[in-house]
């Protein structure tokens, strides 16, 4: 099992939830909504405090995936204070951004969620859309 998927499964089991806001709260990560211009969100830390910053101008349907992406940074790259995605897209080429996107798709589109559709003709992109997972990252799902 891929280390990112394993980490996501551990967190979901520990907190009995795949809600990134609940997990962040359980890990004492402070989530802030603020005007970030064109930036969707970013993760930062200061001393022993960790923060997830989410653009308060975003459509509410993007709050979960952005929070999850930044939670991925907090878990996988806690010492990196790199702002995420300066434009309104989830496409990213940098390794840590791809890893945070993998974290997001594994958390928001769990295997059990996909299995519910096994007797349908729905594509992974269609299932991702139902679960409000950005289609730009659904190809990263390991199933």
C-alpha positions in Angstrom: 0.0 0.0 0.0 1.3 3.4 -0.9 2.5 5.4 2.1 0.1 8.3 1.4 -2.9 6.0 1.3 -1.7 4.2 4.4 -1.3 7.6 6.2 -4.8 8.6 5.2 -6.3 5.3 6.3 -4.6 5.7 9.7 -6.0 9.2 10.2 -9.5 8.2 9.1 -9.4 5.3 11.5 -8.0 7.4 14.3 -10.6 10.1 14.0 -13.4 7.9 12.6 -13.9 10.5 9.9 -12.6 11.6 6.5 -13.6 15.2 7.1 -10.4 17.2 6.9 -11.8 19.9 9.2 -12.5 17.4 11.9 -9.1 15.8 11.5 -7.3 19.2 11.5 -9.2 20.1 14.8 -8.2 16.7 16.3 -4.6 17.4 15.4 -4.7 20.9 16.9 -4.2 22.5 13.5 -5.8 25.9 13.3 -7.9 26.5 10.2 -8.2 30.2 9.2 -10.5 31.6 6.5 -9.1 34.8 5.0 -8.9 36.8 1.8 -6.0 35.3 -0.1 -6.5 36.9 -3.4 -6.1 34.3 -6.1 -4.5 31.7 -3.8 -6.8 28.9 -2.9 -5.0 28.1 0.4 -1.7 27.3 2.0 -0.2 25.6 5.0 2.2 27.3 7.5 3.7 26.7 10.9 5.1 29.0 13.5 7.0 27.5 16.4 4.8 24.6 17.5 1.6 25.9 15.9 0.3 24.7 12.6 -2.1 26.6 10.4 -4.2 25.9 7.3 -5.2 29.1 5.5 -8.2 28.9 3.2 -9.4 31.7 0.9 -12.7 33.0 2.2 -13.7 34.1 -1.3 -13.8 30.5 -2.6 -17.1 28.7 -3.4 -18.0 26.6 -0.4 -17.7 23.4 -2.4 -13.9 24.0 -2.6 -13.4 24.4 1.2 -13.1 20.6 1.8 -10.7 19.8 -1.0 -8.5 22.9 -0.2 -8.5 22.0 3.5 -7.6 18.4 2.7 -4.8 19.5 0.4 -3.3 21.7 3.1 -3.8 19.0 5.7 -1.8 16.8 3.4 1.0 19.3 3.6 0.7 19.4 7.4 1.0 15.6 7.6 3.4 14.9 4.8 5.5 18.1 4.7 5.2 19.7 8.1 8.4 21.7 7.7 7.5 23.2 4.3 5.7 26.6 4.4 5.0 26.7 0.7 1.9 28.6 -0.5 -0.2 26.4 -2.7 -1.5 27.0 -6.2 -1.6 30.6 -7.1 -4.4 30.1 -9.6 -7.8 28.5 -9.5 -6.7 25.0 -10.5 -5.7 21.8 -8.6 -3.0 20.9 -11.3 0.5 21.0 -9.9 3.8 19.6 -11.1 5.9 19.9 -8.0 6.4 16.7 -6.0 5.0 18.0 -2.8 2.0 19.4 -4.5 1.3 16.1 -6.2 1.7 14.3 -2.9 -0.8 16.7 -1.2 -3.2 16.1 -4.2 -2.8 12.3 -3.7 -3.6 12.8 0.0 -6.7 14.8 -0.9 -8.1 12.2 -3.4 -7.4 9.3 -1.1 -9.1 11.0 1.8 -12.1 12.4 0.0 -12.6 9.5 -2.4 -12.1 6.4 -0.2 -12.1 2.9 -1.7 -15.4 2.2 0.0 -16.9 5.2 -1.8 -15.9 3.9 -5.2 -17.0 0.3 -4.4 -20.6 1.6 -3.9 -20.6 2.3 -7.7 -19.1 -1.0 -8.9 -22.4 -2.1 -10.6 -22.8 1.2 -12.5 -21.2 2.5 -15.6 -19.9 5.6 -13.9 -16.3 6.6 -14.5 -13.9 7.6 -11.8 -14.3 11.2 -12.9 -18.1 11.0 -12.5 -17.8 9.4 -9.1 -15.3 12.1 -8.1 -17.8 14.7 -9.2 -20.5 13.2 -7.1 -18.2 13.3 -4.1 -17.1 16.9 -4.9 -13.5 15.9 -5.5 -11.8 18.0 -8.2 -11.6 16.1 -11.4 -8.1 17.4 -12.1 -6.8 15.2 -9.3 -9.0 12.1 -9.5 -6.5 10.3 -11.8 -4.2 10.1 -8.8 -6.5 7.7 -6.9 -4.9 4.3 -6.2 -7.5 1.6 -6.3 
